[in-house]
Amino acid sequence: MTRTMPLWLLLTLQTAVSAASLVVEIVAGRMLAPHVGMSLYTWTSIIAVVLAGFSAGHWWGGRLAERPVEKALAWTGGALIAAALTTAIAVNLLRLVATPLLDAVGHPVWGIAAITMAVFFLPSFFAGVPAPVLAHVSVTRAAPDQQGRALGAMFAAGAIGAIAGTLLAGFLFISWLGTSATLAVVTATYVVSGLLLFWLARSAALKIAAIAALAALALSGIALATPSPCTVESRYFCIRTVDMSADPDSPVHLMVIDHLGHGMSARDVPTVMFTEHAAMLDELARRRAPRADFTSFFIGGGSYSIPRAFAEHGTGEIVVAEIDPAVTALAERDFWVDPDSVTILHEDARRALLTRPDQLYDVIIGDAFTDVVVPVHLVTQEFFELARARLTEDGTFLMNVIDYEDRLQALGSIVQTMRQVFPSVEVWTHAAQPDPGSRMVFVIAAGNSPSDFDEFSAPMPFLMTFGALGDRFVTQIAEARGQVLTDDYAPIDRLIGRPD
């Protein structure tokens, strides 16, 4: 005979389990980012796998609901203990399978899907089991004239829990606890809920369930003790500082955001760039600027390598819009950035430009990336119109673009879009024959007039030569492979693609 189960208790269980399952879904994105980046493909895989797990769990839970209440509740408690165990091992399982699966699958997009399935399907499956069982119990235990209300309340509790879990994960848990501790909280929630169901069912397996629950908590402890891949885990990114120094007395640091390097700086040579895109952006900005003390606006801060170099050169006002304060804090701590040398705006760059109509700049530099893709709202015709409106008459808009030699659809589309706004659009890259299918780094320079040079060299730290692609070739790429990107339609993730 089961214990008394008031509706409020069933609703509480449903809310807690639903909240915990959605926390896992949100945390999954952060966990995958250091391995595969954060892109449309990542979130598509996460949502699809988690929903598949929920659906299969709901189906199995429906089968369990047909059993006597005591057995249904005990089996559901077992499912929650299994959810706790599979959640507890997720952190270390991901680190174990990520690289082998990516290598085995070959195609990066399917690799992301395979990793997500391996790590997050089972936690979602087991977390999906309780909903139909608890709903069935709530209806059968309710008075005949209140069964509809009970069922509606259970659905509402699931939705409220999902909302609460999403908000807690996004606004509280990840930034304050980190992924491992957040999953430990979820594991504990599943453990308590599962043991409560065993207790309600008066199940003889309660002691065995308690042992399994302790194992789940112990596995969570192991995950907590495992070093985090992040130097800083912020609301937006997993950020790492990697020491690249050849000489300990002359430090060089690389900033890695999620799984990609976003800038490198040397303490003793602030004007030397260490990446192709930074070398081109730095040199083109200073060469095209209308005066030595030019003003500049940066879309994205990263390691602040170029703003730091500009400050060393003694340019005019430097404004940086960096959405993540944690990135700035790490740049100040590990990348020798003097916060007094720049004006820092911790907000989205488009909004920063939009809300300051009276401020004009000689140079605007776009260097913001999510994975290898520029955020979609920063590559549209509407954004480029805003950027041009914030430039002085002789000002220049510079933008870093990554694309593949055998595709160039993203480059062509951005050029085609910029040409709707700027009279002059140039494309610069390393002056060397690229390997077939290789990833290429470009910088687009746009303004009212073209550059008065078509080649330059810059130290990074070895001397590298860069050149402007011919106008005819750029036009051919733009017209044959490009499309105008707008706020309504800008499929930049699909255009840049990924190598086969």
N, C-alpha and C positions, 0 to 999 in steps of 0.2 A: 504494500500500500504506500503510495507516495505521500509526502508531506503536503501540508497546505501551501498552495501556490497562488497568492493574490495576484491580480492583474498587474499591479504596480511593480511587483518583483520581476515578472516576465518582461514587462516593458523596459525595466532597467537593464536586464540582461541583453535584450535586443539592442538597446541604445549603445551599451558598452562594446559589444562585439562589432557592431557596425562601425562605430567610431574607430576602433582599433584596426579594422581591416582597411579603412580609408587612409589611416596614418601610414600603413605599410605601402599603399599605392603611391602616396606622395614621396615618401622616403626613398622608394625605389629609384626615382629619377636622380636623386642626389647620389645614391650608391653607384649607379651605372656611370655617372659623369666622369669619374677619373679613369674609366676604362674605355668608354666609347664616345664621350662627349655628351652634350645636351642639345638635341636637335629635334626636328619634327619626327624623324625616324625613331628616336628614343622614346618619346612620349606616345607615339602610335603603338609601338610594341608593348609598352607598359599597360596602356589602357586596354588593348586587345587581350593580352594574357590575363590580366586581373579579371576582366569581365568574363573571359572563358572559364577561369577558375570559379568565380562566383556562380556562374550558370550551372556548371557541373555539380558544384556543392549543393545548390538549391535542388537539383534533380535528385541527388542522393538523399538529401534531407527530406524530400517529399516521400521517398520510399520508406525512410525511417519513421515518418509520422504515421504510417499505416500500422505500426506495431503497437502493442500495449504501451501505455504512457510510461511505465517504469523503464521498460527496455528502450523506448525511444529517447528518453531523457539521458539514460546511461550512455547509449551510443553517441548521443550528441555531446555529452561531456567528454567522451573519448576523442571525438573529432576536435574539440577545442584544445585538449591536451596535445593532440597531434599538430594543431595550428601553432601552439606554443613552441613545440620542438622544432618545427620547420622554420619558424620565424627566428628562433634563437640561433640557428646555424646559418642563416642567410648571409651574414657579413663575411664569415670565413669561407662559406661555400662559393660566394661570388669571386673572391680572390683566387680560389682554387681552380675554378672552371673557366674564367673569363678568357684568358690567353689561349688555352687549348681549344676552346670552342671557336674563337675567332680564326685561329689557324686552320682548324678542321673544316669549317664552313666555307672560308675563302671570301665570299662576298660580304662586305661590311654590314649591309642592311640586314641580310638574313642572319648574320652573326649576332647582331643586336637582339633579334627576335629569339634566337636560340638561347642566348644567355638569360634573357628575361624569363623564358619558359622554364629553364632549368632551375632558376632560383626562386621565382615568385609564383609559379602556378600552384604548387601544393599549399603554401600558406593561404592563398586566396580560396582554393578548393575547400579546405577544412573550415575556413571562416564563413563560407557560404552555407554550410550545413544547418546551423541553428535556426535560421529565419523561418523555414516552413514548419519545423517541429514546434518552435515556440508559438507560431501563429495558430497551428492546429490545436495545441493545448489550450491556448487562451480562448479559442472559440468553443471548444467542447466543454470547458469548465464554466463558461458564462451562461447566464440565464438565457432562455430562448429568445426573449425580446431584446437582448443586449449583445447578441453574437456579432451583428454587423458593426456595432460600435467597437467591440473588442478587436475585430479584424482590422478595422480602420486605424485604431490606436497602434497596433503592431506595425502596420505599414508606416505610420507617421513616426514612430520611434526609430525605425530603421533609417528613415530619411534624416531625422534630426541628428542621429548618431553620425551619419555620413558627413553632414555639414560640420558638426563639431569636430570630427576627426580631421577633416580637411583644414579647418581654421587652426586647430591646435598644431598640426604638423607644419603648416606654412608660416604661421606667425609666432610660434612659441618653441615647439620641441626642437626643430632642426637647428635653429640659430642659438638656442640656449643649452641644449643637451648634446647635440650632435647625433649622427645616425645610429651609432651603436647603443647609446643610452636610450634613445627613442625606441628602438626595437626591444630593448630590455623592458621598458614600460609596457609595450604592447604584449610581450611575452607574459609578464606578470598579470596583465588584464585577462588574457586567455586562460592562464592557470587558475586564477580565482574564479572565473566564470565556469570553467570546466569542473572544478572541484565542487562548486555550489550545485551544479546539475547532478553530479553523482550523489551528493548529500540529499538533494530533494527526491531523487529516485530511490533512496535507501538501498543503494547498490552495494553488493558485497565486494565489488571491485574497487571500492573507494581507496583502500590502502595501496593497491597496485597503481591506481591513478595518481596518488600522492607521491609515490616513488618516481613515476614518470615526470610529474610536475617539478620535483626537485631536480631531476636531470635537465629539464628545460631551463630552469633558473641557473643551474651551474653552467650550461652552455652559453647562456647570456653573459655570465660573468667572464667566461673565456673570451667572448667577443669584445667585452669592455676592456679587457686587459691587452687585446691585440692593438699594436700601435696604429693610429689613424694615418691614412695616406695624405691627410691635409695638414699643412702648417696652421691654417685658419679655415674653419668651416663657417661661412657666412650665410645670410639669408639667400644669397644668390649663387655662390660658387664654392667649390672646394679649391682652395688656393694653397700653393706650395712654393717655398723658396728652395731652390736647388743651388748648391755651391758648385760653381764651375771653375774655381780658381786653380791656376797652374802654380801660383805662388801664394802661400798663406798670408804673406805680408802685403799683397796687392789683390784684394778680393774682387771676384767677379760673380755676380748672382744672376740666376735665371728665374723669372716668375712663371709658374705653370698654373693656369686656371683651368680647372677640370682636367682635361688630358692633353692640352696643347700649351706650348710655350707662348707667352704673350709679351715678352720683352726681356732684354738682358742689359745689365749695366755693370760698369767697372767703377769702383770707388775713386780711383786715381785719374781716370781719363773720362770725364763726364761728356765730352763732345764726340767720343767715338761710339758709333753704332755697331751692333753685333748681328743684326739681321738685315736681310735685303730690303724689306719694306720700310724699316726704320731709317736705313741709310738714304733711301729714295725720298721719303717724306721730309726728312731733315734738310737734305740738300736742295730739293726742289722748292721747299718753302722759302729758304733764305735767298735762293737765286731769283725767284719770281717776285719776291716781296718788293713793294714800291719804295721802301726806305729801310735803313739799317735798324731803326727802332720800331719795327712793325709790330702790330698787335695780332694776337693769335687766339683762336678758340679750338679746343680739342674735344672731339667726340670720343670719349673713352680715355681713361688714364693709364690703366695697366701698370707697368713698372715706372711710368712717368719718365722714360728715358729721353724722349724728345723735349718735353717741357724743361727737363733738367738741363739739357744741352742748350736750349734757347736762353735760359736764365744765365748760363755760363757765357754765352755770346753777348749778353747784354741787350737783348731785344726789348721791345715794349711790353705792355701788359700781356700776361699769359693767363688765360682762363681755361680751366679743365672741367668738363662735365663728366663725372664718374659716378655711376649710379650706386656703386657699392662702397660704403664707407670703410669696409674691412680691407678692400684693395688699397685704398689710400693709406690706411694705417700701416699696412705691411710695406708699402712703398717707402713710407717715411722711416720705418724701422730697419728694413733690410736693403733698401735701394738708394739710400743717401739723398732722399728728396727733402729739400728745405721747404716746408709749407708756407713760409713767409715769401717765397719767391714766386708763388702762383696763387691765383684766386680759384678756389675749388668749390664746385657746385655739386652736391650729392643729390643729383636728380637726373631724370632722363634728358638726354641732350636735345632732343626735339622740343620738349617742353621748355627747356632752358632758353633756347633760341626764340621760341614762340612768345614767351612771357617777358622778353626784354627787347621790345621793338626799337628802342632808341640806341642800342649798342651795335656798332658796326666794327668789323674786323678786317684786317688786311689779308689774313690767312685763316681758313677754317680747315681743320684736318679731321677726316673721318677714319678712325682706327678702332672701331668697336666690333667685336665678334662674339657670336654665340656658336660654339664649335668652330667650323671653318666658314660659317655663313654670317654675313652682315645681318643684324636684326631687320626684319622685313620693313618696318616703318621708317628705316633710314636709307632706303634705296628707291623710293618712289618719286614720281614727278612732283608731287605736292611737297615732299620734303626738300627736293633740290630747289624748288621755287622759293621756299622759306630760306634756305641757305644762301641763295643768291641775293635775296633781299637784305641779308645781314652782312654782306660784303661791301667794302668800299669800291669805288669805281674801278680801281686797278687791282682789286683783290683776287685771290685765287682760292678755289676749293680743291682740296686734295683728298683722295680716298684710296685706301688699300683694298685690293680685290684679289682673291685666290680662285683659280680655275684650273682646269685640266687641258693640256695641249691639244687633245683630240676632241674637245667639246667646245669650250669658249662660249657657251650659251649664256652663262651668267655675265661674263665680261661684255659680250655683245649687247645684252639687254640693258645693262647699266649705262653703257656708252650711248645706246639708242635713246634711253630715257634722258640722260644728261643733255643730249643734243636738242631736246625739246625746250631746254631752259637756257643753256649757255651757248654763246656764239662760237667759242673755241673749246674743243675737247681733245686732249692728248692722252695717249697711253704709253707709259714707260715701263721697262722691264730690264732684266739683266741682258747685256749685249752679248749673248752666246746662243748657239743653236741648242734648243731644248731636246731632251730625249723624248721619243714618241710616247705619248700618253702620260707624260710626267706632270706633276703638280707645279704650276707656275705662279709666281708672285708678280702682280702688276700694281702700279700706282696710276690713277687717273688724275690728270690736272685739268681743271676747267676754269674758265674765266672769260673776260671780254676780248682777250687777245692771246695769241700763242706765245710760247717761249721763244726767246731770241737765241737759243742754243738747241742742239739736237743730241747732245751726248755730254756726259760728265763722269768723273770718277770720284769715289768716296771710300774712305777707310772703314772696314767693318770686321775686324781691325786691319785685315789685309786689304790692299787696294782692289776695288771692283769697279768695272765700267758698266754704266747703264745707258740705254738709248731709247729714243722715242720711236714707236712703230710708225711706219709710213701712213700718211692720211688715206691713201687708196686702200691699203690692207685693212686699216681700222674700219673704214666705211663698208668694206666687203663683209667683215665679221658682223658688224652691227646690223646690216640689212639682211644678211643671209641667216644669221643665227639668233638675232636679238628680237626683243619685243618691248614695247613701252610698258613700264611697270607703274602701277598706280596704287593708291591706298585701297582700292576695291579689289585689285588683282595683281599680286606680286609673288609668284611661286618660286622664290629664290632657292629654296631647298631643292626643288626638283631640277631647276636649271643648272645648279652647280653639280648635282649628281654626286656619285661616288664611283671610284674605279671598280671594274668588274674583277 
